[in-house]
């Protein structure tokens, strides 16, 4: 094989490796971190909406659904991620605990500036735990934009949140069952 053919083969291999590296670039993921999980009925849960591997994020919006028999949303606050790029404007439309939805949580950088890259918290949502069970947490209405106002593709991941009785409730249930067992033995 001549030297030109060798260089041509090396160029093809380098091009393919470069394309593979671009394809292997991390995808932007929006996820939820609930603390604590499982949660105790009667307590509060702080839910952080996180973004990982963002590139040039300038603005976003999303809605979050939950089971209103298990959770009651009480507050929505801005996360620190977008603010690392400059002044921001954010908020939300409405908390609808009847339908189990926090609608249109949004935030945007102000003025002509580059978007933010990296990972961090987009928003924090506080819930009161009002019932037992497991509630799915589902994203909808998502729009993520870069500094050119072009769509940023994101993948959503959300694990369900479990709500369990207070430990004292289990103790009372155990004592009650032990008492019933004792009464049954005496009756027999």
C-alpha positions in Angstrom: 0.0 0.0 0.0 1.4 3.4 -0.9 1.8 6.3 1.5 -1.1 8.2 0.0 -3.4 5.2 0.5 -2.2 4.9 4.1 -2.9 8.6 4.8 -6.3 8.3 3.2 -7.2 5.3 5.4 -6.0 7.2 8.5 -8.1 10.2 7.5 -11.2 8.0 7.2 -10.5 6.3 10.6 -10.0 9.7 12.2 -13.2 11.1 10.7 -15.2 8.0 11.9 -13.7 8.4 15.4 -14.6 12.1 15.5 -18.2 11.3 14.4 -18.4 8.6 17.1 -17.2 11.0 19.7 -19.9 13.5 18.7 -22.5 10.8 18.8 -21.3 9.7 22.3 -21.7 13.3 23.6 -23.8 13.2 26.8 -27.5 13.9 26.4 -29.3 16.5 28.4 -31.4 14.9 31.2 -34.1 16.5 33.4 -34.7 14.5 36.5 -36.2 14.7 40.0 -34.5 14.2 43.4 -37.1 13.9 46.2 -35.9 14.2 49.8 -36.8 12.2 51.7 -38.1 9.3 49.6 -39.9 7.4 51.1 -41.6 10.3 52.8 -43.6 10.1 56.1 -47.3 11.1 56.0 -47.6 14.5 57.8 -44.1 15.6 56.8 -42.9 17.8 53.9 -40.9 16.7 50.9 -38.5 18.9 49.0 -38.4 18.0 45.3 -35.5 19.3 43.2 -35.9 19.4 39.4 -32.3 18.8 38.1 -30.7 19.1 34.7 -27.6 17.2 33.7 -25.2 17.9 30.8 -27.0 21.0 29.5 -25.3 22.9 26.8 -26.2 26.6 26.3 -29.5 26.5 28.2 -31.1 30.0 28.0 -34.8 29.3 29.0 -37.1 26.5 30.0 -40.6 25.7 31.1 -42.3 22.5 32.3 -45.3 21.2 34.3 -45.2 18.5 36.9 -48.1 16.1 37.8 -48.5 14.1 41.0 -51.3 12.2 42.8 -53.2 14.8 44.8 -54.4 12.1 47.3 -50.7 11.6 48.3 -49.1 15.1 47.9 -50.2 18.7 48.2 -47.8 21.3 46.6 -47.1 24.4 48.7 -44.3 26.3 47.1 -42.2 26.6 43.9 -38.8 28.4 44.0 -36.1 28.9 41.4 -33.1 26.7 41.3 -29.6 28.2 41.1 -28.5 26.7 37.8 -29.8 29.3 35.3 -28.8 32.2 37.6 -25.1 31.3 37.1 -25.4 32.8 33.7 -26.7 36.2 34.8 -30.0 37.9 35.7 -33.1 35.7 35.3 -36.9 36.0 35.4 -38.9 33.0 36.5 -42.0 31.7 38.3 -44.9 29.4 37.7 -48.5 29.7 36.5 -50.6 27.8 39.1 -50.5 25.1 41.7 -53.6 23.0 41.2 -53.8 20.5 44.1 -57.2 19.3 43.0 -55.8 18.1 39.7 -52.4 17.3 41.1 -50.4 19.6 38.8 -47.9 22.4 39.1 -48.3 24.2 35.8 -45.7 26.0 33.7 -42.7 26.4 36.0 -40.4 28.7 33.9 -37.2 30.6 34.0 -35.2 32.6 31.4 -32.0 34.5 31.3 -32.4 38.2 30.6 -30.8 40.0 27.7 -28.4 38.9 25.0 -26.1 36.5 26.7 -24.8 32.9 26.3 -26.8 30.1 27.9 -25.6 28.1 30.8 -23.8 24.7 30.4 -23.3 22.0 32.9 -25.6 20.5 35.6 -27.6 21.8 38.5 -31.0 22.6 40.0 -33.7 24.2 37.8 -36.4 24.5 40.4 -37.5 23.3 43.8 -41.0 22.3 44.7 -42.2 21.7 48.3 -45.0 19.3 49.0 -46.9 18.3 52.1 -47.4 14.5 52.3 -51.1 14.0 53.0 -51.8 10.4 52.2 -50.3 6.9 51.9 -49.2 5.3 48.7 -46.9 5.8 45.8 -47.3 8.7 43.4 -45.8 9.0 39.9 -44.1 12.3 39.2 -44.6 13.1 35.5 -43.3 16.0 33.4 -45.3 17.6 30.6 -45.4 20.9 28.6 -41.6 21.0 28.5 -39.8 23.6 26.4 -36.0 24.0 26.7 -34.3 26.7 24.6 -30.7 27.7 23.9 -29.4 31.2 23.5 -30.4 31.3 19.8 -34.0 30.3 21.0 -33.6 26.9 19.3 -35.0 23.8 20.9 -32.7 21.8 23.3 -33.5 18.1 23.2 -34.0 16.7 26.7 -34.8 13.3 28.2 -37.0 13.2 31.3 -36.6 10.7 34.1 -38.7 10.6 37.2 -38.9 8.0 39.9 -42.1 7.6 41.9 -42.4 9.0 45.4 -43.5 6.7 48.2 -45.5 8.0 51.2 -45.5 5.7 54.3 -47.2 6.0 57.7 -45.4 7.6 60.6 -43.4 5.0 62.5 -45.7 5.4 65.6 -48.6 4.3 63.4 -46.9 1.0 62.8 -46.2 0.6 66.5 -49.8 1.3 67.4 -51.0 -1.2 64.7 -48.6 -3.8 66.2 -49.8 -3.3 69.7 -53.4 -3.5 68.6 -52.8 -6.8 66.7 -50.9 -8.2 69.8 -53.9 -7.2 72.0 -56.3 -8.9 69.6 -54.2 -12.1 69.6 -54.2 -12.1 73.4 -57.9 -11.7 73.6 -58.5 -14.4 71.1 -56.3 -16.8 73.1 -58.2 -16.0 76.3 -61.5 -16.6 74.6 -60.4 -20.1 73.3 
